[in-house]
Amino acid sequence: MPRAAPGDTTISFPGTGQAGAEDVAVALYGFADADAYNSYRTQVSLDPEAAPVIERFAEPPFKSYERIFLSPL
């Protein structure tokens, strides 16, 4: 599985926005469709390098989370 972000992506917007809550984290991932997303989840679960992370977070260190699926405009 690729380990690096695509070269044409950015991860921040310096000088824009405003500070939010200190207990919120956001991660955005792009997939072509639901099948690609489900394939990714399967691949991660089988990746030996991911096993320690999966084990570490078997009991998540957070109270809740939400997934939001966005559609391109």
Stockholm file with secondary structure:
# STOCKHOLM 1.0

chainA/1-73         MPRAAPGDTTISFPGTGQAGAEDVAVALYGFADADAYNSYRTQVSLDPEAAPVIERFAEPPFKSYERIFLSPL
#=GR chainA/1-73 SS CCCSCCTTCCSCCTTCSCCCCTTCCCCCCCCSSHHHHHHHHHHHHHCGGGHHHHHHTSSCSSSCCCCCCCCCC
#=GC SS_cons        CCCSCCTTCCSCCTTCSCCCCTTCCCCCCCCSSHHHHHHHHHHHHHCGGGHHHHHHTSSCSSSCCCCCCCCCC
//
